[in-house]
Amino acid sequence: MLIRTFLLALALAGFSFAAKPATVTDVSMLKYADYKTRMIQRPLLEAALADTTQGPGIRALTQASLFFDDGQYDSAWALYRAHKREIPEIEGQVLMRMARCALQLGHADSARSILFSSTSLVKNRPWWERADRILVDALMQDTALKADAKLDSLETRIQAKPSTDYRAFLRLQQAQLYQGLGQYDKAQAAYVELLRNSDWGISALDGLISLKSHIGFPKATYPLSETTLRLCKTDNHKECVAWADSLLVRPDLEPSRRNLVLAAQAAAWQGLEKLDKAAAIYRWLIDSVEVRPGWLQSLVRLERKLKRTEDANRLDTLFRTEFPYSPENANNIWVKALELEQDSQWVDAFLAYSELKDARFGKSTRHQWAPFRMGYLWFKQGMYQEALQVLEQPAQEDEFAWPQAASLFFRAESFRMLKRDSAARAEYLSTIKAFPLSWYGYRARSQLLEQHLLDSAHIPWVHIIDTNTQGALDWLHNHIGHDKHAEKSAEERVRMVELLFRTGFDEDARSILSKTMNAYSKRLDFLFLVGQMYMRVGEYGEAYHMAREFLDVVDRRWLGEMPRPIAEFLYPLPALWRKDAEHYIKPPVDLYFVFGVMRQESIFVANISSPVGARGLLQIMPQTGRNLAKAEGIHGFHEDLLYNPIMSIRLGSRYLNDLLLDFGGDPVYTLANYNAGPAPAKRWQKETASMPYDARVEEISFWETREYVKKVMGNTWSYRAIYGGH
């Protein structure tokens, strides 16, 4: 008892048993994991330790986690031991921490004894498999133990029929041992087995690629095909082509697999800009195997890019015949219609869009947007009465949100051009009411003001209600009803999860919360509370994930007038990142524009990567990052630093600034460049800069870019309304 009291006193006094590790002074040069520890996790633990509203046992667990992070394993072990039952829900996790401390101190036997100390937990298979990984880590790091003995120990565990995931973990350890021993065939076999595992597939793929320099490609055809198909799903196009070439000469390759490999190789050739080679493969597949919609769609696109119009038209006809109502054909019809529209072939464009109105296209987004585009064709020609008639039906389609918003807005524009101000005003107001936070809602407000259709005092601007969390919950309950029992249960669970984050048990916090989500995933109050909690503990990506779930459920019409806590939940501006942004952002870029881009690009997940290799909060490509770092005079830059939030904000805001200056301050073309690159953005600027503001956006020919610009501008205006007061 005296030892326990002494340790607790030292803990709460912040006593350090060992020197803290040296730190990098420039936080922007830290790798993401180190940044997160330094800037988010450690401050969270230190704040929790200083929180005198928590009992001494909870604070002792927090101090133990700080000791653990600092490598002071003897001090951490002693505090964990003294308070392992402080939070009954995580006693098993505390035991695992104690075991890790013992291993770090060189006491493998003690670690094993700790993990076996609870008979009930040992019988809990999921817990034991997590705990046993600690012992396997110790096994793999034991330099006194021969590799054969390690392999025997791993095999014994595998023979005990572990869960699928744990078996995969054990097989990966085996593969790495085999590779280290030069037993490359066995290593290869183990890696191939893991290729389809979601958690370990990438590690297995890396292992197989590294083995190629020792024993070449896998001798057996099936392992080679598994590896090739997995590899071709990455952006390593050169390796994909090489592995596919090695595989396609195998006479025992099954025809169905050969076709899959050929299609994957064709996609890789596209990635390498070898369009002729890609087209030749797709053409062979279609002529010699079968006409599949994906292959045919890819070939049509390639023929268009290669300017082989006659071939593209022939294939387009074939597509329409074979797959008239497929998503791929819907996209082909849309592309053709848009090309006709932008070539002012109005009748042919109208007829092409009309094809997409057929209900047999189902939930295709092209089907949903086609009626709007038909009305927009009349609008572009200045035939506003006809536009009104065609847009009337899609303006009433509540099921299709964005097309409805566009239809309402351009009906208002049509009324305005016909000098029917009263009708225009009513339709602009309908747009705002139905879509208060959208691109179209904000443009409707602007038009009401700029066209002198309504004075500012009567325009329904976004209204933020200044209140606290309880006020926000009351607002929600007024809309959705109030289940006191469910609310109390949810609040208790959220408090427990936050306590785990604040005592350093992040993984267990997530585990408890994931089990709760099934029961409460559609409750707006629960999503809001969890999102707020995630913001408080610095898990901004998780917080915004809750916001996206919230937006999937909430009636969007409520959001024109909402409590500040909910507005800040839906449009987060983390204080930590805001400080960095305000330091680096320079006019003409502003804070709200940068965060509007961030909300769309990365959904606030700092260590996110795109399929094409863009990284970090503002999704910067490595080469672009290197160029920007050089322009900023940053020495020692590495592409992995793009995951560092400070670096991403610094370089991303610089990039947006440069683009805004290049495009004369026009955010539409700036964002188009950010999303699609300079060539199409400059082409759109050349072709549409003289058009009205709203038409410029609708004329962007890339589907993704057109929607991207609208969403980012909507984000930006929402940020200004919430944080800028206008």
Secondary structure, DSSP 4 states (H G I P E B T S, - for coil): -HHHHHHHHHHHTT--SSPPPP--S-GGGS-HHHHHIIIIIHHHHHHHHT-TTS-HHHHHHHHHHHHHHTT-HHHHHHHHHHTTTSSGGGHHHHHHHHHHHHHHTT-HHHHHHHHTS-HHHHT-HHHHHHHHHHHHHHHHH-TTS-HHHHHHHHHHHHHT---HHHHHHHHHHHHHHHHHHT-HHHHHHHHHHHTT-TTTHHHHHHHHHHHHHHH-S-SSHHHHHHHHHHHTTSS-HHHHHHHHHHHHT-TTS-HHHHHHHHHHHHHHHHHTT-HHHHHHHHHHHHHHT---HHHHHHHHHHHHHTT-HHHHHHHHHHHHHH-TTSHHHHHHHHHHHHHHHHTT-HHHHHHHHHHTT-GGGTT-HHHHHHHHHHHHHHHHTT-HHHHHHHHHTGGG-TTSHHHHHHHHHHHHHHHHHTT-HHHHHHHHHHHHHH-TTSHHHHHHHHHHHHTTSS-GGGS---EEE---HHHHHHHHHHHH---HHHHHHHHHHHHHHHHHHHTT-HHHHHHHHHHHHHHHTT-HHHHHHHHHHHHHTT-HHHHHHHHHHHHHHS-GGGGGEEEHHHHHHHS---HHHHHHHHHH--TTS-HHHHHHHHHHHTTT-TT-B-TT--BTTTTB-HHHHHHHHHHTT-TT--GGGGGSHHHHHHHHHHHHHHHHHHTTT-HHHHHHHHHH-HHHHHHHHHHHTTS-HHHHHHT---HHHHHHHHHHHHHHHHHIIIII--
